[in-house]
Amino acid sequence: MIEFRNVVKVYNGKEPVRALNGISLRIPDRTIYGIVGFSGAGKSTLLRMINALEKPTSGGVLVDGVDVGTYSGSALRSYRKSIGMIFQQFNLLESKDVFKNVALPLLLNKTGSRQTETRVAELLDFVGLSDKRHARPAELSGGQKQRAGIARALSTNPSILLCDEATSALDPKTTESILELLQKVNSELGVTIVMITHQMEVVRKICTNVAVIEQGRIVEDGTVREVFGNPQMQITKDFVRTIINDSLPRSLLDRLSKYQFPQKILRLRFEGGNADDPVISDTVKKFNVNISILFSTVTELQNTILGYQTVQLTGPADEMAKAESYLSERNVGIQEVSV
């Protein structure tokens, strides 16, 4: 487990900058953990704490129960071998072919040539680049470069893989293939993956957990289902709306605000088993109300269907109250929308 305990990081200068401001966070083993935030929020600083490229001003970062700040010299070098890292811009050596790029950490560790040959061949097969071992980076596509970067990061058999905006420079189709490869790294090799990104689609597709960081603080964290399904903070809601946009057009809100009869605008959330239940039609049959669907969307999070409907509920006040209670009894999440 990776654990941040009240971590503060201050960069001193003419005006000190507090990059991290009391971060406490637990990242379980074998998860794919997303760290989401805007530029300057502290994502990269947090990531670099894990491999001890940055040290806390106060607080501690523990990996498997050991404070990484206690490592130095050979112990620190040995610890860093257990952590791989991939980057947005790939960071491959243009003068060397794919084989030598992937082999570089092994050569620096003075690994024998036969063992290096075997390990690199295994990794190139794992990432789908066996036919590119003699190609130079300039001959590769962006996706192939990132595959080479992933193979290099895995060369020392790390237990943790850090991803710094690893898909930001790739087109959507290539991003999809790289995310599938990272899932393979996690599931087949048991590697814990920590991803910093501003791409919520990336988090939705492969992360098991997510934390939202704002101005050096973790403002929300949990499983992707928990955070995406019921975001609490405004920044989280803004991020989630980039992939699950449930906001009503201003023109429709204006029209609803002029409605002359009793009404309620409700945001309904359907999850898992009740996502395909005929709850709306059952409610209309059971009570003296009308329900008009204003907006509807559905997505999948961690193999669970998550659906949203924004509806206009009309009818006598007592019947509307009964309908709301009934919906709640049917495990439908309800949030009233102001107009």
C-alpha positions, 0 to 999 in steps of 0.5 A: 500500500502507498500511504500519504500521511498529512503531507505538506510540500512547500517550495521556497523562493521569493514567495513560498509556494505550498504545492501540497497542503496536508495530503492524506491518502491511501492507495491499495495494492494492485489498484489503478488509482487516478489522480485528477486535477487542473494544472498547478493543483499539485498532481505531479508533485504528489506523484514524485513523492512516491519515488522520492524525487520530491521529499515532503516538507512535513508529513510522510509517504509510506510504501509497504509501511516504510517511510520512503524519506528514510531511504538514502544511498544504495537503499534509495537506489534499490527502492527506486528500481521497484517503481517504473514511470512513463511520461507524456512525451515518451522520453525515449533516446532518439539515437538508440533503437527500441531494444536498447531503449528498453534495455537501458535500466537493465544496463544501468543495473549491470544486468548480464547480456543474456539475461537482458536479451531474454527480459527485453524480448519478453517485454517487447512481446508483452507490449506488442513490439517484437517486430520493432526491436531494431526501429529507432523512435523516429520510425515509431507512431506515438502509440508505439513509442508509449508501448516502448516506454511502458516496456522500459518502465517494466524492465526491472519488475516494478511493483508500482507504475507511475503514469504522468499524463501518459495518454495526453499526447495520443489520439483517441484510438491509440489512447484506447489501446494503451489503456488496454495495455495498462489494464493488462499490466495491472491484471497479469503482472499485479502492478499497482498503477498510479495515474495523474490525468485531466482526462476523465474518460481515462479514469472512467475506462480503467481506474478502480479508484480516483482522488480529486486534488485542488490547490494542494488538497484532496477534496474527494476520493473513493472508488470510481463508482462512488465519486462519479456516481455521486460527486460532492464537490463542485470541481468533481461535478465539473470534471464528471460532466465532461463525460456525463453531462446532465445539465439542462439547456438554459432555454429549457430551464427558463421555460420550466421556471414559467410553468404555472402549475405545481412541479418538481424537477428531479435528477434521478440516478439508477445504478446496477440492478435497477438501471433497467427497471420500469420505475418511471412507468410504475410510478405514473401508474401507481400515483396521480402524477405525470413524469416528463423525461427532460434528459437521459444518459447512461454510462458504465463504471467498473462493469456497473451500469449508471443511468441518469434521468432529469424529469419534470414531476407534475400533479397534486402536491400530496401525490408528488410527495408519494411518488418521490417516496416510492422512487426512493423505496425503489433505490432510485437516487433523487436530487431536486434541481432548482429552476 
